[in-house]
Every structure is written in C-alpha cells, then in structure tokens.
Amino acid sequence: MGNPPITGAQKDAGLPFRAAPAGLVFNIMRFSLHDGPGIRTTVFLKGCPLRCRWCHNPESQSSEPEILYFGERCIRCGDCVLACPHGALDAQLHNSSELCLRCGECVEACPSAARQLVGRWITVEEVLAEVLKDEVFYEESGGGITISGGEPLQQANFVEALLAACKARRLHTVLDTCGFASSDVLRRVSEHVDLFFYDLKLMNSEKHLSLTGVNNDLILQNLKMLAKDGNAIRVRVPILPGFNDDNENLDALSEYLSPLGVREIDLLPYHELGNDKYRRMNLSSDMECVVPPTTAEMETIAVRLRCGGFHVRIGD
C-alpha cells in the first residue's frame, strides 16, 4: 500500500485519538520467547520521542521509513543510481539525505539486497492476519502479541485499534513502553493491555535528560498511575556500565517502586549488537567504547535488588 501522510495528531501521542487506518511497522518477529509469557509475535513500530545514547534499534527512532545500506553485499552495479527518481544517489553510491524521499525504488532495483527499506505502512487487519498464523502456539504456551518499538504510543491510535482487535480474539497482549506519553492516552490504551513492560532507564531526572533527551517526570508519573490502577507491570532496566549501574541509581529505583507495589524487574544487560546498525545508517554511536557488563556484575545488581524484595530476572 502507499505511504499515507503522517499527520501532526499521529505524531503526537498526547493529542486525542483519531482514526488510524495504518501503522508504520519496521519488523514483525514470530516465535519470540523473550517479549512476554509463552510464544509470542512481537510487532515493532517506528518512532520514538527519546534518543537514548545506547539504543540498539536506531532504525526505530524516526517516524519515517528509512534505508539501510549493507556495503558488503553491494556489487557496484549502479542499478540503484539509475532507479532513484530523485537523484539522491551519486556514482559513488553516496546517498543524499536531503534528496532521498525513502520511496524504496533503489531497494527494489538492487539485485544483491544491499539496500533495505525499514518501515512499511500496514493496517490493523494485516497485522492481525500475520499474528493469527501462530494462534495455536499462543494457546498451548500462554503466549500472544507484544507491541514494541521505538515507542508504540507514538502511534497511539493504531496501537489502540490493534490491541482492541487482539483482545477481541482473546489474545494475551503486552505493551512495551518507555512511558513518555500523555497520561490520558496511556490509561485509555491500558484497557486492552494484559501486561506492561515498562522501561526505566535512570532515576535522576537531569541524567535522564542528558542521556535520553527528555526528563523522566512524566515517565515516573505514568508508572505510578498504572500501578495505582492495578495494571500488571514488569519494569525493565537496561544496565549500562558507567551510566546507571551505580548503587545510588539502584537504591533510588528500589525506593520508588516499593510503595507502588511493583515487584517484577527485568535487568537487560547492554550489548553491542546495535553498533553495526549505526554504521549501516551512516550514524555515529556514543557507545562503541562501552564494554557490556559481565555475568557476575549483572548478578551483583540482581542480588542488591532482590534484597529489597523484588523478583529479578536477568535478560539475555
């Protein structure tokens, strides 16, 4: 289908709900075992209001389709240059971000799959049809659908419609969110969510602003609201050596979550898998010198939180 224009209302999750016939999806992963209970299908949506320095999915940040370039696959045939209707590619295959409209013509023309279009418009019905292919596995394993990103609530209308369609089919639903969205939007969407995966990166608001581009006031406020409303919540904490693995941040996390009654925490160790994506997108990464935490370091953090009465799992 063609790319419909993105309205200001679709970009701003804080505005009232409006019809959202399609969402911008960059991946649908079947048979996922790490995005909630049981066997799941995870739908990744493009667009995020945060710019976390450690983001391992840089292709998820923009609210527009993007082109990934795999240089090692390129056979230098020049077909992409000829196919581009906007003159965005020169003879050296350098891409002009000003001229490129991400139409995908160069992707279609490439015989070696050196170019990949990330992000396609897809309707609720099309996503649901893909998800329902594995319905039998959800029933046997207690699985379902997980909506992730980017930040799904950047496309709040589409997410609400998709979640409602899934609940109508009695599918278990998980929403993976950073919590940076209108409280009214989040509460409305929560009616169709069985389990929230709620990201907490840093407890100090100034550090949060410095490392993600936004402060965490709204994020913490929304977490408190969801907990007060009785929603099932798993807090997910990316562990970033030298950024948020200090005792001060961990103790602040414990002190905040304890009175909310939130007891489930997933610790997600930083990994380097995103660095290659930055290179393919001609972007720089601030994390290339950061060494992932060791198993022992992760366990030390987990023990500290468990002593505070939390059920802690260490992710892959």
TIMIKOL-846011 format. One line per 8 residues: number of its first residue (from 1); their letters; for each residue x, y, z of N, C-alpha, C. Coordinates in steps of 0.001 Angstrom, whole numbers, plus 524288, in hexadecimal, padded with zeros to 5 digits. Example, Ala and Ser with C-alpha at 12.3 -4.5 7.8 and 13.67 -1.06 7.14 Angstrom:
// residues 2
1	as	83386,7E9C6,81E78,8300C,7EE6C,81E78,83390,7F31C,81E78; 83232,7F736,81BA8,83566,7FBDC,81BE4,83264,8001E,81EBE
// end
This chain:
// residues 316
1	mgnppitg	8034D,7FB53,80000,80000,80000,80000,8036B,804D7,80000; 8015F,80933,7FE4F,80463,80DFD,7FE2D,80512,8104C,80391; 808C0,813DD,80400,809C9,81650,808FF,80614,81ADD,809DD; 8025E,81A83,80D8F,7FEED,81EE6,80E95,801E7,82321,8117A; 80039,8280B,81104,802EE,82C36,813D7,80268,82B74,819B5; 80688,82CD1,81C7F,80669,82C84,82237,8049D,831C2,82447; 80039,831D2,826E7,7FE1E,836AF,828F4,800B1,83804,82E18; 80026,83D09,82FA3,80238,83EA1,834AE,7FFCC,83B8E,83918
9	aqkdaglp	7FABF,83A39,8388F,7F81F,83744,83CB0,7FA5C,831CD,83D32; 7FBF2,82F79,838C1,7FE31,82A42,838FD,80392,82A5D,83B7B; 80674,82E8F,83ABF,80BAA,82EF4,83CF7,80B76,83034,842C3; 80770,832D8,8447E,80736,83498,849E9,80379,83121,84CEC; 805AA,82D9F,85020,80263,82A09,85318,7FF41,82CD0,85744; 80046,831DD,8582E,7FD73,834B5,85C35,7F848,836E5,85A57; 7F73C,836AC,85546,7F25A,838BD,85346,7EE1A,83494,85373; 7E925,83624,8531A,7E4DF,83253,8535D,7E54D,82E47,84F11
17	fraapagl	7E2CB,829CC,84FF5,7E2E1,8258D,84C2B,7DFDF,8271A,84749; 7E20B,82581,842D6,7DF6A,8262C,83DD5,7E019,82122,83ABC; 7DD33,820AA,83686,7DD90,81BEA,83366,7E329,81B1C,8318A; 7E519,8165C,8320E,7EA5F,81517,8304A,7EA0A,81039,82CE2; 7E949,810DD,827C7,7E874,80C58,82466,7ED4C,808F8,823C2; 7F1E1,80B2A,824BA,7F6B0,80830,823ED,7FACD,80A03,827C9; 7FE6E,8067B,828E7,802CA,807C6,82C4B,807DD,806D2,8296E; 80C01,8097E,82B20,8111B,808E2,828BD,81429,804D1,82BD5
25	vfnimrfs	814C4,8003C,8297E,81728,7FBB4,82C07,81C75,7FAA4,82996; 82079,7F981,82CD3,82583,7F83F,82A7C,8270D,7F288,82B2B; 82416,7EF9B,82E42,82532,7EA03,82E9C,820A5,7E743,83153; 81F91,7E27F,82F96,81BF6,7DEFD,83254,81EF2,7D9F4,83349; 82004,7D8DA,83837,8233D,7D460,839A1,81FD3,7D010,83BE0; 81F9F,7CBB5,8391C,81C95,7C739,83AEF,81FE5,7C3BC,83E74; 81D4F,7C0B1,841A4,81FD2,7BCE5,84524,823C9,7BF75,848D5; 82258,7C3F9,84AE0,825A8,7C6A9,84EB0,824D4,7C439,85415
33	lhdgpgir	82919,7C371,856E6,828D7,7C103,85C11,82A8B,7C4AF,8606C; 82BD9,7C992,85F26,82E02,7CD24,8630F,82AC1,7D214,863BE; 82635,7D24E,8615B,8230E,7D715,86183,81DE1,7D64A,86450; 81DF1,7D2E2,86841,81938,7D1D4,86B35,81885,7CC03,86BF4; 81457,7CA6E,86E9E,8137F,7C4DF,86FA8,8125C,7C1C8,86AB7; 81436,7BCED,86A93,81309,7B96B,8664C,8158B,7BAF3,86125; 813AB,7B87C,85D01,81568,7B9BA,857B6,8124E,7BE70,855C8; 81516,7C24C,85390,81283,7C72B,8523C,81402,7C8FE,84CC9
41	ttvflkgc	810CA,7CC71,84AC3,8122A,7CF74,8461E,812E6,7D516,847DB; 81781,7D740,846C9,818B3,7DC95,84864,81879,7E024,843A8; 8155C,7E441,84425,814B9,7E81D,84000,817B7,7ED02,8418C; 81B89,7EE7E,83E66,81ED7,7F308,83F8A,81D08,7F7AA,83C47; 81BAD,7FBED,83EEE,819E1,800A6,83C50,81E35,804BF,83C32; 81E47,807CD,837EF,8222B,80BF2,83778,8205C,810EF,83A2E; 82436,813DE,83C0F,82336,818DA,83E83,82414,818B2,84459; 82743,81C43,8465C,82840,81C78,84BF8,82984,8220C,84D87
49	plrcrwch	82758,823EB,851F3,8287B,8293C,853B3,82DB1,829AE,8568B; 83009,82538,857FB,8350A,82535,85AAC,8397B,82450,856C5; 83E13,82605,85842,842D3,82507,8553C,846F6,822DF,858F4; 845FB,81E28,85AD6,84987,81BAA,85E8F,84EC5,81AA1,85BF9; 852EF,81BFF,85E97,85825,81B6C,85C4F,85979,815B6,85B3F; 856FD,81224,85E0B,8583F,80C8E,85D89,85455,8099C,85A25; 850D0,80C48,85795,84CB4,809AB,85498,84F10,805CD,850BD; 84D4B,800E0,850F2,84F5A,7FCED,84D62,84BDE,7FC2F,8489F
57	npesqsse	847B2,7FF60,8484C,84458,7FF51,843A9,843D9,804DD,8417C; 8482A,8071E,83F72,847CE,80C83,83D88,843E1,80D1F,83918; 842C1,808D5,83662,83EE8,80912,8322B,83961,809CF,83432; 838B8,8095E,8395A,8337F,809FE,83BA4,83252,80FA1,83D17; 8362E,8130C,83CFF,83579,8183F,83F39,83238,81BE4,83BD0; 83348,81BFE,836CA,8308E,81F8D,83347,82AF7,81DC5,8324F; 82781,82184,8319D,8220D,82063,8304E,8212B,82029,82A6E; 82563,81F4D,82784,82525,81ECF,821D6,827F8,819C6,82034
65	peilyfge	8269C,81796,81BAB,829B7,8133D,8199B,82F5A,814F2,818BC; 83306,81133,81906,8388D,81262,81843,83B15,80E15,81500; 83FA5,80F61,812E0,84296,80BAB,80FB3,8476B,809E9,812B4; 84817,804BE,81339,84CE1,80278,81552,8503F,80096,810CF; 8555A,80191,8113D,858F5,80018,80D12,85CDA,7FC0D,80F10; 85D07,7F77D,80C77,8609E,7F347,80DD0,86512,7F34A,809CD; 86934,7F624,80B11,86D6E,7F6F8,8075B,87012,7F1FF,80593; 87067,7EE19,80907,8730E,7E944,807A5,87008,7E619,80392
73	rcircgdc	86B13,7E754,802DF,867F6,7E495,7FEF0,8680E,7E74F,7F9A0; 869A5,7EC2E,7F99F,86946,7EF68,7F4E4,86D08,7ED70,7F0B6; 86B1D,7ECD5,7EBD9,86E5F,7EB10,7E77B,86FAC,7EF9C,7E3D2; 86E68,7F465,7E570,86FD1,7F92A,7E29F,86DAE,7F930,7DD07; 868FC,7F72D,7DC55,866B6,7F6EA,7D716,8645F,7FC22,7D560; 862ED,7FF70,7D918,860B4,80486,7D7D5,85AF0,80480,7D6AF; 8585C,7FFFE,7D737,852BD,7FFC3,7D61E,84FA3,80366,7D9B0; 8516C,803F5,7DE7C,84EA4,80752,7E230,84EE5,80D0B,7E084
81	vlacphga	85366,80E99,7DE58,8540E,81400,7DC8A,85037,81524,7D829; 84FCD,8117F,7D47E,84C3E,81236,7D017,84686,8121F,7D1CA; 84559,80F07,7D5CF,83FE4,80E67,7D772,83DE5,812F8,7DAAC; 8416A,815C2,7DD47,83FAE,819ED,7E0D3,83D3C,81E61,7DDB9; 83835,81F8C,7DE96,83597,823AD,7DBA0,836CE,82926,7DDA7; 839BE,8297D,7E1EB,83AA7,82E8C,7E45E,8405F,83043,7E40E; 843AC,82D13,7E194,8492A,82E74,7E124,84BFD,82E88,7E654; 84A51,82B2B,7E9F3,84C94,82B3A,7EF37,851A5,82826,7EF8F
89	ldaqlhns	852DD,824F2,7EB8A,85799,821BE,7EB8F,85B4A,82392,7E740; 86057,8244C,7E8B2,86425,825C2,7E4BA,8670B,820EA,7E2C2; 86AC7,821AC,7DF56,86D8A,81D49,7DCEA,8709D,81A0C,7E0D4; 871FE,81C73,7E53C,874CD,8199C,7E95F,87109,81713,7ED3F; 86C08,81750,7EBFA,867DE,814FF,7EF26,8672A,817C6,7F45E; 86901,81C99,7F4BB,8680C,81FB1,7F96B,86271,821AE,7F94F; 85FD8,82132,7FDA9,85A55,8229B,7FE00,859B3,82812,8004B; 856A2,82B56,7FDBF,85585,83090,7FFB4,85096,83067,80308
97	selclrcg	85131,83174,80810,84CAC,83153,80B92,848C7,8359C,80A42; 84AAA,839DF,807C7,8471F,83E26,80668,84398,83CAD,801D1; 845B6,839AD,7FE1C,842B4,8384B,7F976,83FAD,83332,7FA06; 84192,82FBA,7FD6D,83F1B,82A95,7FDF4,839BE,82B06,80084; 835CA,82905,7FDDD,83075,82904,7FFEC,82EDD,8239F,801EC; 83297,82001,8021E,831BA,81ABB,80448,82D0F,8180C,80199; 82CF9,81893,7FC75,828B3,8163C,7F976,82973,81062,7F8B0; 82E61,80E92,7F924,82F68,80900,7F896,830B0,80737,7F317
105	ecveacps	830F3,80AD9,7EF48,83224,80945,7E9E8,83796,806E1,7E97E; 83B5E,80904,7EC66,840AE,806E2,7EC3C,840DA,80173,7EEA4; 83D86,8008E,7F28E,83D41,7FB6A,7F507,83B3E,7F760,7F12F; 83723,7F8C3,7EE57,834E1,7F52B,7EA89,838B4,7F3F3,7E620; 83BF0,7F7D0,7E4BC,83F81,7F727,7E050,8446B,7F421,7E1B4; 845C8,7F3DD,7E6A9,84AC3,7F17D,7E83F,84A97,7EB90,7E7A3; 84E10,7E948,7E463,84DF2,7E39F,7E38F,85095,7E07E,7E7E9; 85361,7E323,7EB6F,8564F,7E056,7EF7D,8544B,7E156,7F4FA
113	aarqlvgr	84FB6,7E3D6,7F556,84D53,7E509,7FA6A,850F5,7E837,7FDEB; 853F2,7EBBD,7FB82,85774,7EF15,7FE85,8548D,7F39F,80113; 84FCA,7F495,7FF3A,84CA4,7F8C8,80176,8479C,7F67F,803A3; 8460A,7F884,8081E,84161,7F685,80AB9,83E17,7FB17,80C97; 8391C,7FB00,80B4B,83577,7FF03,80D21,8336D,7FD70,81275; 8344A,800B9,8164A,8329D,7FF95,81BA0,82DCB,802DD,81CCF; 82962,80042,81D5B,82481,802F4,81E80,820AE,80283,81A00; 81C30,8001B,81B0D,81817,7FFD0,81716,812DC,800C3,819B8
121	witveevl	80F61,8032F,816C5,80A2B,80437,818BF,806E8,7FF41,81858; 80464,7FDE5,81C9B,80169,7F908,81CC3,7FC8C,7F9DA,8201E; 7F843,7F793,81E86,7F34F,7F858,82142,7F2E2,7F4AD,825F2; 7EF38,7F5E5,82961,7EE1F,7F282,82DDA,7ECB3,7ED0A,82BF8; 7E97E,7ECC2,827EA,7E7CA,7E7AB,825EE,7EC68,7E47D,823E4; 7F021,7E712,8215B,7F4B3,7E44F,81F47,7F836,7E24E,823AB; 7F8F2,7E584,827B5,7FC11,7E3C3,82C2C,7F967,7DF31,82EDE; 7F454,7DFA5,82FBB,7F174,7DB85,8326F,7F1B0,7D665,82F5F
129	aevlkdev	7F157,7D6B4,82A3A,7F1A9,7D1FF,82706,7F6F3,7CF55,827BF; 7FB1A,7D264,82824,8004F,7D02F,828FB,800B6,7CDCA,82E6A; 7FEA6,7D07C,83246,7FEE7,7CE9F,837AF,7FBDB,7C987,83856; 7F75D,7C92B,835E3,7F3FA,7C4A0,8369B,7F611,7BFAB,83407; 7FA26,7C025,830E8,7FC87,7BB7B,82E98,7FE81,7B7C1,832CF; 7FFDA,7B9DB,8374F,8021B,7B6AD,83B7E,7FE80,7B638,84032; 7F969,7B6E0,83F4A,7F5A3,7B6CE,8438D,7F5DF,7B1C1,846B1; 7F6BE,7AD5D,84416,7F6F0,7A861,846D6,7FB75,7A832,84AB2
137	fyeesggg	7FFCD,7AABA,84960,8044D,7AAC7,84CE5,80348,7AE43,851A1; 8004F,7B27B,850DE,7FEF9,7B5D2,85552,7FB9D,7B2C0,85933; 7F7E0,7AFD6,8571F,7F44D,7ACE4,85A84,7F739,7A8CD,85DB4; 7FB08,7A643,85B4D,7FDE0,7A21E,85E01,801E2,7A432,861E2; 80405,7A8D2,860D8,8084B,7AAD6,8640D,806C7,7AF60,86796; 80209,7B15C,866F5,8007D,7B5F9,869EC,802C6,7BAF4,867B3; 80404,7BAD7,862AB,80660,7BF5C,86020,8026D,7C311,85DD7; 8043D,7C638,85A0B,800D1,7CA17,857AC,803ED,7CE0D,85493
145	itisggep	80233,7D2DF,854A5,804A6,7D70E,851A4,80743,7DAF6,85548; 80BD7,7DCCA,853BF,80E89,7E104,85675,80F48,7E577,8529B; 80DE8,7EA2C,85439,80EB0,7EEC5,850EF,81328,7F1E6,8533C; 8171F,7F2BD,85006,81BE3,7F53E,851CE,81D69,7F987,84DF9; 82236,7FB86,84E73,823D1,7FFC0,84B09,829B3,80000,84A7B; 82BA5,804D8,849F7,8292F,809E9,84AA6,825C2,80A4C,84F7B; 8226C,80E22,84F59,81E7B,80EE1,85369,81920,80E47,850DF; 8164E,80A03,85217,81142,8090F,84F92,80D65,80D84,8501A
153	lqqanfve	80D7D,81042,85475,8098E,8144C,85552,80A75,81927,85201; 80EA6,81942,84EF3,80F2D,81D43,84AEC,80B02,81C7F,846BB; 80902,817C5,84644,804C7,81681,8429C,80023,8147C,845C7; 7FE65,817AC,84961,7FA9A,815F5,84D46,7F57C,8141B,84AE5; 7F399,816BC,846CB,7EEA9,8152C,84469,7EF07,80FAD,8422A; 7F339,80EB1,83F63,7F410,80995,83D12,7F4AD,8056B,84148; 7F79A,806A3,8455C,7F87B,802E1,84996,7F365,8018C,84C59; 7F02F,80576,84D6C,7EB33,8046C,84FFC,7E7D5,800CA,84CA9
161	allaacka	7E795,801F3,84799,7E458,7FEC3,8441B,7E678,7F930,843B8; 7EB9E,7F8A1,84375,7EDF2,7F374,8430C,7ED24,7F058,8480A; 7EDF9,7F2CD,84C81,7ED30,7F018,8517C,7E781,7EE6D,85229; 7E3EA,7F1E3,850C0,7DE59,7F095,85143,7DCF6,7EBF2,84DC5; 7DF2D,7EBCB,84908,7DE24,7E769,8457F,7E055,7E259,847AC; 7E4E6,7E2B3,84A28,7E743,7DE07,84C73,7E420,7DC11,85121; 7E246,7DF94,85462,7DF21,7DDFA,858E4,7D9FC,7DB98,8571F; 7D7EB,7DD89,852C2,7D31A,7DB42,850AF,7D3EA,7D596,84F0F
169	rrlhtvld	7D8CC,7D437,84DB3,7DA19,7CED4,84C63,7DC49,7CBDF,85118; 7DBE1,7CE3D,855A9,7DDA1,7CBF0,85A98,7E37A,7CAB2,85A9D; 7E675,7CE13,8581C,7EC1C,7CD87,8582F,7EE60,7D06B,85CDC; 7F251,7CE27,85F5C,7F511,7D0BD,863A0,7F862,7D528,86152; 7F818,7D9CB,863C8,7FAB2,7DE64,861A3,7FEB6,7E092,8656F; 80337,7E1F7,86342,80758,7E4A9,86628,8089B,7E9B0,86346; 80919,7EDF2,8662E,80ACF,7F2EA,863ED,81005,7F464,8665E; 813FC,7F4E6,86318,81939,7F66F,864CC,819C6,7FC42,863DA
177	tcgfassd	81A1F,7FF5B,86813,81A04,80505,8679B,81E15,80795,86B15; 81FDA,80C27,86964,8234C,80F50,86CB4,82028,812E5,8703F; 81B07,81327,86F71,817AC,81638,872D8,81777,81C01,871B6; 81A20,81DBF,86D9E,81A26,82356,86C62,815B9,82475,8688B; 81110,82528,86ABD,80C60,82608,867A0,8084D,8289E,86B14; 80455,82AC5,868AD,8000C,82D0B,86B9D,7FDB2,82905,86F58; 7FCB9,82AA9,8742A,7FA65,8271E,877FE,7F505,82552,87645; 7F20D,828C9,873D8,7ECDA,8274B,871F4,7ED3C,82313,86DBF
185	vlrrvseh	7F0FF,823A3,86A3D,7F1CC,81FBF,86628,7F35B,81A89,8688C; 7F700,81AAA,86C2A,7F8E7,815D9,86E8E,7F48E,8130E,87183; 7F168,815EE,87448,7ED21,8137D,87736,7E91F,81119,87383; 7E80F,813C7,86F41,7E440,811A4,86B8B,7E64F,80C9E,86909; 7EB35,80C9F,86773,7ED83,807F9,86514,7EDBC,8037D,868FA; 7EE81,804C0,86DFD,7EF28,800B3,871FF,7EA6C,7FD1E,87278; 7E5ED,7FEDC,87098,7E13B,7FBA3,870CF,7E1D6,7F6A0,86D9A; 7E57A,7F6AA,869E4,7E62D,7F22A,86670,7EB62,7EF5D,86763
193	vdlffydl	7EE16,7F09E,86BA3,7F34C,7EE7E,86CA7,7F314,7EAC3,87153; 7F51E,7E609,87090,7F567,7E243,874DE,7FA48,7E30C,87832; 7FE82,7E4BD,875CD,80374,7E55B,87890,8068A,7E9C7,8761E; 80885,7ED3D,87971,80BF7,7F168,877AE,8119F,7EFEA,878A0; 814DE,7F07D,8749E,81A80,7F0B9,87546,81BD4,7F68B,87567; 81DAF,7F856,879F3,81E5B,7FDF5,87ABD,82422,7FF23,87B88; 82662,80224,877EE,82BF2,8034E,8781D,82D25,807AB,87C03; 830E9,8069E,87F69,8330A,80AB1,882D4,838E5,80AD0,88206
201	klmnsekh	83AD6,80F0A,87FC9,84060,80F4D,87E76,843AC,81181,882E5; 84206,81600,884F1,844DA,818B6,8891A,840EF,81B5B,88CAC; 84228,81B89,891AF,83E96,81E01,89560,83FA3,823DB,895F1; 84466,8258F,89537,845B3,82B18,8958E,843CB,82DE6,890A8; 84085,831DB,89159,83E06,83468,88CEA,841F5,83736,88969; 845E3,839B7,88BBF,849B9,83C90,8889F,84D08,838D0,88557; 84EA5,83477,887AA,85197,83094,884B4,84E30,82E34,88068; 8494E,82D5B,881B0,845B0,82B3C,87DCA,84548,82EE2,87920
209	lsltgvnn	844D5,833EA,87A36,84484,837D4,8760E,8497E,837D3,872CA; 84DEA,83787,8755D,852EE,837AC,872A7,853BB,83301,86F0D; 851DB,82E66,870AB,85305,82999,86DD6,84EAB,827BF,86A32; 849F5,829EE,86AE3,84595,82841,86795,842F4,82CB8,864A7; 84416,83195,8662F,841A7,8360C,863A2,83CB2,837F2,86635; 83AB8,83525,86A20,83615,836DA,86D05,836F9,835BB,872D3; 8345C,838B6,87636,834AD,83756,87BC1,830B6,83305,87CE3; 830E8,830F3,88195,82DAB,82C5B,882C2,828D8,82D90,88609
217	dlilqnlk	82772,8328F,88696,822FF,833F1,889ED,81DF4,83153,88815; 81CC2,831C6,8830C,817F8,82F79,880F1,8183B,82989,88127; 81CCB,8275F,88036,81D7F,821B3,88051,81C42,81F80,885B0; 81E53,821F6,889C0,81D58,82023,88F14,817AC,8210C,890A6; 81586,82566,88EF6,81005,8268F,8901C,80C71,82271,88DB7; 80D8B,820F3,888E0,80A45,81D12,88638,80AD4,817AA,8889E; 80F85,81657,88A5E,81044,8114E,88CF2,80D0A,81115,891F7; 80D13,81547,894E2,80A03,8157B,899B8,80431,814EA,89887
225	mlakdgna	8026A,81769,89452,7FCE9,81704,892D2,7FB72,8116D,89163; 7FEA9,80EED,88E39,7FD83,8098E,88CA4,7FD63,805DF,89149; 8010F,80695,894E6,80130,80345,89991,7FC61,8042A,89CF3; 7FAE2,80910,89D95,7F64A,80A5A,8A0C1,7F154,8080D,89E5E; 7F128,807C3,89922,7EC98,80597,89671,7EC85,7FFA2,89691; 7F093,7FD3E,898B7,7F0AA,7F795,89949,7F294,7F494,89492; 7F569,7F727,89106,7F76F,7F480,88C6A,7FBFA,7F0E4,88DD1; 7FC7F,7ECA2,88AF8,80104,7E92E,88B90,805AF,7EBB0,888D8
233	irvrvpil	80A07,7EC2D,88BB1,80E89,7EF1A,889BB,8138F,7EC1D,88AD6; 816D5,7EBB2,886DE,81C40,7EA0D,8878C,81FB0,7EEA6,88611; 822B5,7F090,889D1,82657,7F4D0,888B7,82B34,7F285,8862A; 82CE6,7F4F1,881FC,83188,7F321,87F25,835C4,7F758,87F82; 83A4F,7F5BD,88158,83E97,7F965,88237,84347,7F7C5,87EE3; 844B3,7FAE8,87AFC,84984,7F9C1,8781B,84E2A,7FB06,87B9E; 851CD,7F771,87C10,85660,7F858,87F60,85AD6,7FA3B,87BEF; 85C6E,7FF1C,87CE5,8603A,801CB,8799A,864F7,8033A,87CE7
241	pgfnddne	8692E,8004B,87C73,86DCA,8013B,87FBB,86FA4,806E5,87F7B; 87029,80933,8841C,871F6,80E8C,88476,86DB4,8129C,88406; 868DF,810E6,882EB,86492,8148E,88245,86060,813DE,88677; 85EA2,80F04,88750,85A51,80E45,88AFD,85AF7,80975,88E79; 85FB3,80748,88EAC,86088,80289,891C5,862AD,803A4,89735; 86298,80894,898CF,86497,80A0D,89DF3,8607E,80915,8A226; 86242,80894,8A6F5,85EB7,80770,8AB4F,85ACA,80BCB,8AC32; 85C51,81098,8AB2D,858B6,81500,8ABEE,853E7,8146B,8A876
249	nldalsey	854B6,81310,8A389,8504D,8126C,89FF9,84D0B,80DA5,8A164; 84FA3,80962,8A2CA,84CD6,80495,8A429,84998,8054E,8A914; 84BC2,8080E,8ACF1,848D6,808FA,8B1C7,84436,80CA5,8B0CB; 844FD,81085,8AD6D,840AF,81412,8AC18,83C5A,8111E,8A948; 83DD9,80D66,8A60B,83A01,80A1F,8A35B,836CC,80702,8A74D; 83969,80498,8AB05,836B9,8018B,8AF0B,83300,804F0,8B230; 834E3,80985,8B3BC,831B7,80D03,8B6FB,82CE6,80EEB,8B41B; 82D4C,80F7D,8AEF6,828CC,81151,8AC01,824CD,80CF8,8AB24
257	lsplgvre	826AF,80858,8A9ED,8231E,80419,8A88D,82068,801A7,8AD45; 8230B,80184,8B1BC,820E6,7FECA,8B653,81B74,8009F,8B7D9; 81A88,805B4,8B890,81543,8075D,8BA1D,81124,806A8,8B5E0; 812DC,805CF,8B0FE,80F1B,804FF,8ACC1,80D2E,7FF62,8AC87; 80FDA,7FBE5,8AF51,80E65,7F66C,8AF1E,81048,7F3A7,8AA3D; 813C8,7F619,8A755,8160E,7F3AB,8A2AB,81AB7,7F06E,8A460; 81A7E,7EB55,8A382,81E81,7E7D5,8A596,82196,7E4F7,8A159; 81FED,7E563,89C72,82273,7E279,89839,82643,7E600,89544
265	idllpyhe	82B2E,7E467,894F8,82F36,7E76A,89243,83244,7E3DC,88E95; 832DB,7E59A,889CA,8364D,7E30A,8860E,83B23,7E673,88557; 83FC3,7E432,885FC,844A1,7E6EE,884FC,84694,7E55C,87F93; 8478A,7E933,87C4E,84917,7E835,876E7,84EA8,7EA34,87612; 8527A,7E6B1,875D5,857E4,7E872,87537,858D3,7EB0A,86FF6; 85BB9,7EF54,8700D,85D2A,7F1F1,86B32,86039,7EE2A,867B6; 85F0B,7EE48,862A6,8620B,7EB2C,85EEA,86386,7EE9C,85A4A; 866F3,7EC9F,8570F,86939,7EFBA,852D6,866AE,7EEAE,84D8A
273	lgndkyrr	86246,7EBFA,84D74,85FED,7EA6B,84883,85E1B,7EF05,84534; 85D19,7F37C,847C7,85B25,7F7F4,844D6,85F55,7FB00,841F1; 86452,7FA3C,84353,86874,7FD6C,840FE,868B0,7FCDC,83B18; 867E2,7F822,83928,8681C,7F740,83386,863A7,7FA0D,830C1; 85F28,7FA59,8334E,85AB6,7FD0F,830F0,85BE4,802DC,83039; 85E92,80531,83410,85FF2,80AB5,8338D,86358,80B8A,82EB7; 8670C,80807,82DCB,86A6B,80891,82941,8674C,80802,82437; 8639C,8045E,8241F,86080,80392,81F63,85CFD,80844,81E36
281	mnlssdme	85BA5,80B26,82243,85848,80FBA,82194,85B70,814C3,8214C; 860A5,81437,82115,86428,818BF,820D1,8636C,81C54,82583; 862C4,819E4,82A15,86223,81CC5,82EF8,866B9,81B86,83292; 867CE,81F13,8362D,86BEC,81E25,83A02,8697C,81C18,83F07; 86C66,818C0,841BB,86A99,81690,846AF,86E13,81884,84B19; 86BA2,819F3,84F77,86E8D,81BC1,8540D,87045,81746,8578E; 86EF1,81276,85613,86FAB,80E13,859AD,873C0,80A2A,857DB; 87699,80B4E,853BF,87A2A,8076F,85199,87E99,8060A,85558
289	cvvpptta	87FC4,80980,85905,883F8,80870,85CC8,881E6,8060B,861DC; 87CCA,8055F,86239,87A7F,80334,866F8,87ACE,7FD3B,866CD; 87CC6,7FAF6,86AF8,87D4B,7F547,86B57,8786D,7F312,86E04; 875DF,7EF32,86BB7,87135,7ECE8,86E2A,8726B,7EAC5,87397; 86E9F,7EAE1,87716,86F84,7E8DA,87C64,8704C,7E2F6,87C55; 8736C,7E10A,87FF7,87455,7DB68,88062,86FC3,7D8D0,88322; 86F9C,7D3AA,882D5,86B8B,7D0AE,88586,86BD5,7D1A5,88B66; 87092,7D1DE,88D78,8713B,7D2CE,89319,86F46,7D834,8949E
297	emetiavr	87052,7DC12,8916E,86E80,7E164,8928E,86891,7E1B1,8926C; 8662E,7DF0F,88EBB,8607F,7DEF8,88E72,85E28,7DC4B,89339; 86080,7D816,894E7,85E84,7D546,89975,85F09,7D887,89E63; 8632C,7DB8C,89EE6,863DE,7DEF9,8A36C,85F77,7E2F8,8A3B1; 85E20,7E52F,89F3C,859D1,7E8F6,89F0A,854AF,7E64D,8A072; 853E9,7E1A3,89E5B,84F10,7DEC9,89F71,84E8A,7DD95,8A53F; 852C1,7DBFC,8A7B6,8529F,7DAB3,8AD46,8512A,7DF83,8B07D; 85357,7E3FC,8AF10,8521E,7E8C5,8B1F1,84C45,7EA06,8B1AC
305	lrcggfhv	849FE,7E94E,8AD1D,8446C,7EA64,8AC86,84114,7E631,8AF24; 842CE,7E161,8AEE1,83FE6,7DD31,8B17E,83FB9,7DDFD,8B75C; 843CE,7E043,8B985,843D9,7E163,8BF1E,83FB1,7E56C,8C08F; 83DE0,7E854,8BCB0,839AF,7EC1C,8BD8B,8344F,7E9CA,8BCCB; 83413,7E49B,8BBEC,82F0C,7E1F7,8BB75,82CF7,7E181,8B5F0; 8305A,7E25D,8B205,82E9B,7E21E,8AC9A,82FC9,7DCCB,8AA32; 82C71,7DB4B,8A684,82D61,7D697,8A365,8305B,7D85D,89E87; 83534,7D6C9,89E1F,838AD,7D8D8,89A12,83A35,7D485,8964B
313	rigd	839BC,7D5AF,89144,83B9C,7D22E,88D32,83FBC,7D505,88A0B; 843B7,7D233,88862,847D5,7D46E,8851E,846E8,7D2AC,87F8F; 84657,7D66B,87C02,8454D,7D52F,87696,84A41,7D3C1,873AA; 8498B,7D24C,86EBC,84DF9,7D0E2,86B76,850AC,7D5B3,86960
// end
